[in-house]
Amino acid sequence: MKAMKKTVSLVLAVVLCMVCFAGCKKNGGSDEQTLIIGGSGPLTGDAAAYGIAVQNGAKLAIDEINAAGGVNGIKLTLKFEDDVCDPATAVNAYATLYDAGTKVSLGAVTSGACVAVTEEVKKDGMLMLTPSASQKECTQYDNCFRVCFMDPDQGTYAAEFMAEHKIGTKVAVLYDSSSDYSKGIYETFMKKAAELGLDVVTEQAFTDQSKTDFSVQLQAIKNSGADVLFMPFYYQEAALVITQAEAAGLDVTYFGVDGMDGIIEQMGEANKEMTEGILLLTPFVASSTDEKIASFVKNYEAAYKMTPSQFAADAYDAIYTIKAAMEKAEIADVKDKELNAKLIDAMTKIEVDGVTGKMTWDANGEPTKSAQAVVIKDGAYVEYAD
C-alpha cells in the first residue's frame, strides 16, 4: 500500500511539474509554424483612426499572404493591442504580446509610445518594424526599423517641394511646440527653407494646452501677408485651424505633411469646400491608377468599407516587408533561435515594391523612398501636377 501511495504521489508530482512548466512558458506561441506578429496603437480615443487603420492594413496583408500559402510554409497571424497613445500602456501591451508568443513586433503606431517600446524590443533582440512612428528615436537601436518617413525628412521634403514648384511667395509656419512630431518637422523645414531662400514671414506656435483657439496665431499670419501656410501637425488640429482661418478671412494655400491625411473625413461633407486645394506630402495616394495601389484600395474597401489612409498603406507594406525579410533569411522554422538575428540582418538586404513606393533600408533603420504631393480636389486626394 505504501509503495502504491509513493507511486501515485510521484505521478502527481510529475503532472504538477508539467503543468507548472506549461504555465510559465513565455514567447513560445501556440503553433510551431505560425509566426505571430504583434503591435499596438490607439484603437480608442481621439487618435483611434490611426491605430484602426494600421491594424486593418496589417490584417489585410496577412490574409493575402496566408491565402497564397504563407511564407516558406509558415502562416502569419496578427495580435494587436490598444495602447491609447500612452507610452506606459504600450510597454504593457508589448509584454502581453510577448507572452502571447510574438516573434516580430510592429512596435507602436504613434511616436511616443513607439520610443518606449524600442527599449523592450532591444532587450529581447526582436525585430521591430513600425509602420507609422516617425520620431527619430523610434529607430535608435539596430533592431528597429520603420516604413514611414522620419519626421525631419518631411520638413526637408516640404521645403524642397515649395521651392521647386513655387508654392506661394511668402510662407507662414504654424506648429505644435508640445509635439516632438511637429517640432522635428518644423526644425528641418526652417533649416532647409533658409538654404533654399524661401521667404518665411512668420513662425507661430501652439501647445497641447492651447490647440482649440488659434485666433492670435491666425491674426499674426494674416498680418504677415503670407500666401501659404505650412502646417506640420495632425488632421484633428488642422481641421480646427482651417475652420477658424476661413472664418477669419485668411487667404492662403494650406500645406501639410503625412499627419494631415484624414482631413477630408475630419472636416466632413458640410465643410467640403474648405478642403479644396489643400496640399500635403504623403507616400501614398489612394486615387492612384498604379495597378498595385488600385488593387490594394479595392481589397481594403471591400474588407472595411472605407478608403485606406496612408497609415493603412504603411502597415500593409510593413507586413510584406516582414515577408520579404523572412524569404531573404530563408526562415523555415519559427522556433529558430537565430530567427530575429537573421531577420534583422536581412532588412538591409531587401527591396520592397510596396503601395507606399519602392523601399530599401539602411543600417540606421530608415527607409529610402520618395514623397509624393497630393492636392484635394472635389473632396478627394489627387496626385499633384503643376
Secondary structure, 3 states (H helix, E strand, C coil): CHHHHHHHHHHHHHHHHHHHHHHHCCCCCCCCCEEEEEEEECCCCCCHHHHHHHHHHHHHHHHHHHHCCCECCEEEEEEEEECCCCHHHHHHHHHHHHHCCEEEEEEECCHHHHHHHHHHHHHHCCCEEECCCCCHHHHCCCCEEECCCCHHHHHHHHHHHHHHHCCCCCEEEEEECCCHHHHHHHHHHHHHHHHHCCCEEEEEEECHHHCCCCHHHHHHHHHHCCCEEEECCCHHHHHHHHHHHHHCCCCCEEEECHHHCCHHHHHCHHHHHHHCCCEEEECCCCCCCCHHHHHHHHHHHHHHCCCCCHHHHHHHHHHHHHHHHHHHCCCCCCCCCCHHHHHHHHHCCCCEEECCEEEEECCCCCEECCCEEEEEECCEEEECCC
